[in-house]
Amino acid sequence: MPRWLIHCALLLLFAVHTPLAATTPGGFRIAGVVVDSVSGAPIDRAAVLIAPVTSLDDTVTVLTSSNGQFLFAGLAAGKYRLTAGRRGYTFQGLDQHETYMTAIAVGQGLDSEHIRFRLFPEAVLAGNVSNDFGDPVRDARVLLFQRKIFSGAHTTSLVSRGATDDKGNYRFAHLAAGVYTVAVYAKPWYASSQGAGLRFGEGIGIRQVGFPDSNVEHAPPIPESAPNPILDVVYPVSFYSNAGTLDTATPLSLVPGGSFSADFTLHAVPALRLRVKLPAEASENFTHSPPMDETASDSTTTFAAAIQVSGEELENLSAQPVTGEPGYYEIFDAPPGELKLTASWLKNRGPYTEQSKTAQVSAESRIDMELPGPLASVSGTVQSNSRSNLTPEDDGEGLSPMLYLLPRGTENSVGTKIGEKGSFSLSLPAGQYEVSISGYGDSQIDSIKSPDAIVSGHIINLLPGKPVKLEVQLTIPNCSVAGFAMKEGKPIPGAMILLIPVDSAQNASLFHRDQSDSDGSFTLANVLPGRYTLLAIENGWDLEWANLAVLFRYLPNGQPLEIKPGSSVTMNPKVQ
Amino acid sequence: MTRLIPIPFFLLAILSSLVRAQESPGSSCPCTLQGTVVDSISGAPVRGALVESSNDTGSARGTLTDSQGAFQFEGLPAGSVSLMATKPGFLTSSPVPYLKKFSTFQVGPAVPPALIKLTPTGVIYGRVVDDHGDPLENFEVQLVRRAPSDGTPFLFTQLLGAHQPFVTDDRGNFRIPDLPPAAFFVLVGPAGRETYRSQDTSVPLGYSRVFYPGVTDLASASPLKVFAGRETQANFVLNAKPLVYIAGSIVGYSPGSQVGLSVAETFKPAETADVHLDQQTGLFQTRLLPPGSYNLSAAATDSQSLDVSTATRTASQLVKADSNVSGLRLVLRPCVNISVNIHGLSSEEETERVMIFMHARGQGAGRQAMGLRAQDKAGMPPGDMHFVCVLSGTYWIEASGYGPNHAFYVESISSGSMDLLANDLVVGSSASISPIEVVFRKGAATLSGTVNIANSSHGALVCVIPPSPRKFPLFQIAENDGSFQFLNLSPGTYRIAVVDALIDPDPGNQELMKKLSSISKEVSLAEGQSVSLTLDVNAVEE
């Protein structure tokens, strides 16, 4: 069953009390009962929807009766997506895991009339944010993190963003049970790095009442010259409860149908003023006018700074070039904590280069973006297998095809524009990096070969001072694998299907997954050609499936596969 | 009616010259200015408010009030200083500027402490549920207000900018803060364009966009009054109704023309419904829509036609669809072009600035006031202005003209024998409208003066009721020193009344207009005359 996006549909609740039959042309039926996953009690007046997997917009809705039963009759053979919801129960798919669910196969010899749909009651996490004065903080950004299996490993990742209202209240509803953390970021409403008086100049003093567009000009006064300690303040990113980082935050465990209140008090601290030195290459082309367009063909250097939490950029900070000192930027209003600094430039009229650095700041300081030596130079070519276009996509905004080396455990990432013949070159400090490509449409990295560096999947290991040559092959992933998950001759629904590339077993982002449907069938699409192991694991959804140590006991009984370019393979893996 | 000209606000220059006369001789400053910020309704101190000062030399300072609402600025030179206090939840921080933000105080060795009053904003909140009491989530809530200029309803929530759209949460609750005291109509409807298909009733159901307390047309809606510092509740119980379609045909265009039809709700004009339209036959049918009122607007352009003025044909109609509508006929008519002739200005003066507006009156349901500006072409002889392709509807005409040397007033606006100062212009199916003749005259009158606002908490709202045939009152909030000024007035007998600035200037509120009339004073203005008055604030209950 392919990925399914959850639509936040509105519930239609009707004053009906009998189980309703929904009819469409065809002779088959889907029937069953909807129960509360915690108590097991049947749920009445729940909305149950089916839609053929080939036309998901054609939904048919039915309400469950007082004993929780539903029935759809007169259906054509085929596969149907089954979803249900009700006030207090998040809209969910049958046996849903992450974005995967079990579809119902309807037809001759298939049982689709004894479905037990367990609805998981939803949880709520809400709270209030106030400041040192005891006043509510409005429009604070609230981030919700969940600890779950993401890309196959236990991680804490951002799942939702919210904001506080005028009373400082925020609310995350429709949550599945799980372990969560909350963080808040806000700017004090009265804060200004440039002192008082700016508000005098904002179009106030209208003569016409009620007309938003008839303003009166007022000459703004000269702002204070020295920073005002009362106003030049920030709130650091605050984690619940009273923690400064994601790792020290208190995890909140929500049960199905549970709720939790997480309140915050934000304390203003002096804003930090930071000075950043750009890499020397960027300063060479430095122009004194603030660069506007990073895609301009003339040499332009740009710099941006943002507050970062767990890899997510929260808010841009204002940064100005320091007049009289080319290559230096000043950041105002920085809160203590993690920042992401990004500089981009054109190398001596050469390719466009981008460098990002993650920095932890706690005091007024100078940050040097120069990459610490000795550097290893990485160069090579990007080529495509398919005879069809290697033409890199120019999406019209001038964003060119780029090759990035993303750090695994280090601070700096570098990206460079790929030249017309597919050539690229960049330099980085030693360490492990993941190679990533953008701007080639659907083409993905098929393989990376190098006579020098150690390559595993898409990850390369750079040693100090050692130049590395890479040959990157791209291809459009258009192969597919389909089949039935079988155990002792019977199809198993709801099993986790895993397709693991033999050469890249450490790189979970290259794995493919699916969930088997009611007849045991599954489909994996958009697969790159290569050698794989196919696994089917019953009740495998809580496994750290990207962890080789965990998969170790399943791999020996997996199905080896060789997928040739452009082919579709059928295989029935044994369920373990 | 003349539109008032925004004037550059030389507050500091005027005030500083006024104040120097009062400065005590031999002042021994630098001095400290102390003060308190209080809530103008409850009198309670406001803690954590930002107070910014700006003095004669233009330098600015800022500080926050403490838990007692107190603040101070030290080391200020003697003289006057402008103070502005802001805090979220008070009108001076509202995204829509309503009240004057400055107050002026004296700095000296023995001046009384400054007292700044902040007016708290109001809130509209409520819950939207279905007829079983279950909450309706993700329903959009909008506020409609009648414009003070002409009473035409407009979407007030659009002015609240970044916080839009306001939607109900999982409990069906919504909350719109930062509102000035005024009357609002609350409009609730689904945020998206979801359609629902269910087999257990013969026709799918959906929710219409409704005004409080649950009607689809503005005329039957009940306004909600918002008060400073208070929360007003508006709850809704919505019933799903069978969806309807609107079908019919568009006639009156030549074959080969490109025909288009848009179907939209009055207060969601940007979201046009899907319509199936056959270019050849002109037959159309909309997708299934929730019952309600929809504006249908059709246009056909004949690309073969050489005559630009007749190439486009238009039709528009407001359709109240409570059940399926079939057989609707939209008859396309040639564009109505209306020319405008200007009199009384020499071409030199005309090119300075002349604006003619055709404000659309809401056709029952209320449309956003739109101004169609006549094309003024610099250097062209007067008379070469026109409105192109005016949709049928009812309009009131507004004209204003400025010259560098003279103040003009509008003596008359007419079309044929119709006086457009007293009457609306109806553009209908009949093809031609006589040119609009606008006559300007030099010698506009001015009505200005000062309101005694020393003891008033919120400031003053000055209302000027022009002589008939002009219909709309003019409203203005007095400046910080109580001054007001109405310009470009035509001669005649006016009535002027001054009330508390928190009174909602709603020309559609007949009771308020009657009360204003009864407490007003008569003022006669002759051509070119400037009259200055000193007035007090009158108490009026809304």
Interface residues (C-beta under 8 A of the other chain):
Chain A: C8 A9 L10 L11 L12 L13 F14 A15 V16 L20 A22 T23 T24 D58 T59 V60 T61 V62 L63 R87 V124 N131 F133 G134 D135 R138 D165 D166 K167 R171 A173 H174 W189 Y190 S192 G195 A196 G197 R199 F200 G203 I204 G205 I206 R207 Q208 V209 G210 F211 P212 S214 N215 V216 E217 H218 A219 P221 I222 P223 E224 N228 I230 L231
Chain B: L4 P6 I7 P8 F9 L11 L12 R47 G48 L50 E52 S53 S54 G58 S59 A60 R61 G62 T63 L64 S67 S82 M84 T86 P88 G89 V96 P97 Y98 K100 K101 F102 V123 D130 D131 H132 D134 P135 L136 E137 N138 R145 A147 P148 S149 L159 D169 D170 R171 R175 P177 D178 P190 E194 Y196 R197 S198 Q199 D200 T201 L205 A240 L461 F475 Q476 I477 E479 Q485 P505
